[in-house]
Amino acid sequence: MAESTTTVKYDVTVDFGGFKLTGALVHDDEDRVLELENAEGPAEPISISLQGYGLTPEPGNVFIKDWSEHSGLTARLAQAGLVTPMHALTVGPYHSTAYEVQVTL
């Protein structure tokens, strides 16, 4: 039987800046995905794929964008002890910032 690559932390409140959501924070390390599952609707994505830029996060890590609706999200997640920022990246035509973070659930 294969070992699960999914870690879940229940009853987590994530501050998105303009609003807060509470639910289960789910990290799928195999797919490098972090999302918040909540009762109010579909899962809220936390991480972003940067495969289009040829980038893949290290095992245990995900990428989080720091623009638009996710501006400041990495800092708030780090302050809550849910992630540890590893380094910043500049991506896309607008030279936007994303962070590779280690998930610390």
C-alpha positions in Angstrom: 0.0 0.0 0.0 1.4 3.4 -1.0 2.0 6.0 1.7 -0.3 9.0 1.5 1.3 12.3 0.5 -1.7 14.4 1.8 -1.6 16.2 5.1 -4.7 17.9 6.6 -5.0 20.4 9.4 -8.6 21.0 10.5 -10.3 24.1 11.8 -7.9 26.6 10.2 -8.8 30.2 9.6 -7.0 31.7 6.6 -7.0 35.5 6.3 -7.1 36.4 2.6 -6.9 40.1 3.4 -10.4 41.2 2.5 -12.1 38.1 4.0 -11.4 35.1 6.2 -12.4 31.5 5.6 -12.3 28.6 8.1 -12.0 24.9 7.1 -9.5 22.1 6.5 -6.2 23.1 5.1 -5.1 20.3 2.8 -1.6 19.8 1.4 -1.1 17.3 -1.3 2.7 17.0 -1.6 2.6 14.7 -4.7 0.7 17.3 -6.7 2.3 20.3 -4.8 -1.1 21.7 -4.0 -2.3 23.6 -0.9 -6.0 24.4 -0.6 -8.6 25.3 2.0 -11.7 23.0 2.0 -14.7 24.7 3.6 -18.4 24.1 4.0 -19.4 27.3 2.2 -18.4 26.1 -1.3 -15.7 24.7 -3.4 -12.1 24.4 -2.1 -10.2 27.8 -2.1 -6.8 27.4 -3.8 -3.9 28.7 -1.8 -1.0 27.5 -4.0 -0.4 28.2 -7.6 1.2 26.1 -10.4 4.2 27.7 -12.1 4.9 24.8 -14.4 4.2 27.1 -17.3 7.4 28.9 -16.4 9.3 25.6 -16.0 9.2 25.8 -12.2 8.4 23.0 -9.7 8.6 23.5 -6.0 10.8 21.2 -3.9 9.1 18.3 -2.0 7.2 19.6 0.9 6.8 23.0 -0.7 4.3 24.9 -2.8 4.2 28.2 -4.7 2.0 31.0 -3.5 1.4 34.1 -5.6 1.6 37.5 -3.9 -0.5 39.6 -6.3 -4.1 40.4 -6.9 -6.4 38.7 -4.3 -3.5 36.9 -2.7 -1.4 40.0 -2.0 0.2 39.5 1.4 -1.2 36.0 1.8 2.3 34.4 2.2 3.1 36.7 5.1 -0.2 36.0 6.9 0.2 32.2 6.5 3.7 32.4 7.8 2.6 34.5 10.8 0.0 31.8 11.5 2.7 29.1 11.5 1.3 27.3 8.4 4.2 27.9 6.0 7.8 29.0 6.1 8.9 31.2 3.1 11.9 29.7 1.4 12.5 32.3 -1.4 10.8 34.8 -3.7 10.5 34.5 -7.4 9.6 37.0 -10.1 7.3 35.6 -12.8 5.2 36.5 -15.7 5.0 39.5 -18.0 4.2 41.9 -15.1 7.2 40.7 -13.1 4.9 39.5 -10.3 6.2 38.0 -7.0 5.5 34.5 -5.9 7.0 32.6 -3.0 8.2 29.1 -2.6 7.1 28.0 0.9 7.6 25.0 3.0 4.2 23.7 4.3 4.4 23.3 8.1 1.0 21.9 9.0 
